[in-house]
């Protein structure tokens, strides 16, 4: 009794590319963890209080300067100074008061 050999296909677990699949899963997990960590960090971060106070002080100073500039513009126009000359004066004034917080 001779039996003929009939080849069967290898099982699917043998032909699957498990190593590549594991690498891909690790990469996705690592990226997900990195994203979540960045989100948590971004949510928990708050600016330093002194920085917020400095920015608010600078905004207040800017408002005061704008009010002073408007007042001076009105005065200059009353004295007959041309609009073009007023703009040059304003530009020069802003150059003098520039800081890290200037808007």
Secondary structure, DSSP 4 states (H G I P E B T S, - for coil): -PPPP---PPPHHHHS-HHHHHHHHHHHHHHHHHHHHHHHHHHH----HHHHHHHHHHHHHHHHHHHHHHHHHHHHHHTT--HHHHHHHHHHHHHHT--TT--
